[in-house]
Amino acid sequence: MIAFENKPEIGKGIYTLPDISHILKIPYRKVRRWVRTYWDGKLGKKYQQQYSWERDGSVAVNFHTVVELYVMIQFAEKGVKTHEVLTAHQELAEIFQTPFPFAQKEVLDQVQTDGKSVYWRIDNVLVSMNGTRQINLEIIKVFFKKLEFDGEVVSKLWPMGKESSIVIDPQRKFGHPIIEGKNIYPETIYGHFKAGDPVDYIAYIYQISEKQAQDAITYCESAA
């Protein structure tokens, strides 16, 4: 059985379902359905484990599960059906011996889709990850522009894209979204803005750029 370590640990991030809804900008009900039906359900049954745990009476997952949910959104936007993504997940999990294949750099560097199935490049040949291993030449490259890697696994998620200052790093502030380079929560900046403080004043008192302050405001205002 694939080794499975999924428990709350400092440095790995702890995210409740509302947290994920806010970070990925998708409805809470969809997040709850995906975690319960797919990660804890179909994939959890496959690996004989749950991806989630209880935290203060709420369901929570670790950083790599959040990343995998983000990857699933990318495939869905290209038109790939959920069962195709789950099948690909299981095949790649066996190849890499990890319950989090969609958080692996080697997987994300080579994974592609034609809008129907998920393909992975093996020896410069694209083969389908749906159990048939069919070769396909008409593909769409999937770009994971919001992810940053440290070695072979995803280490940071930029929920608004890397052009924004807001980053999620499980090594800092327990994985809560912060302004990059400053351990400042976006909500702190947004609180001042809602109270009527101008952006240039907020930037001055927190010693950040006006762009960083505006990024924090935009992030908070774009909550799902």
KAVEN-V940878 format. One record per run of one state. SS is the DSSP state (hx for helix, st for strand, lp for the rest). FROM is the first residue (numbers start at 1). LEN is the number of residues. If there is no record, write none. Layout:
SS:FROM:LEN + SS:FROM:LEN
This chain:
lp:1:14 + st:15:2 + hx:17:8 + lp:25:3 + hx:28:20 + lp:48:5 + st:53:3 + lp:56:2 + st:58:4 + lp:62:1 + hx:63:15 + lp:78:4 + hx:82:15 + lp:97:4 + hx:101:3 + st:104:1 + hx:105:6 + st:111:3 + lp:114:4 + st:118:5 + lp:123:2 + st:125:4 + lp:129:6 + st:135:1 + lp:136:4 + st:140:2 + lp:142:5 + st:147:4 + lp:151:2 + st:153:5 + lp:158:8 + st:166:4 + lp:170:3 + hx:173:3 + lp:176:2 + st:178:2 + lp:180:2 + st:182:4 + hx:186:9 + lp:195:4 + hx:199:8 + lp:207:3 + hx:210:12 + lp:222:3
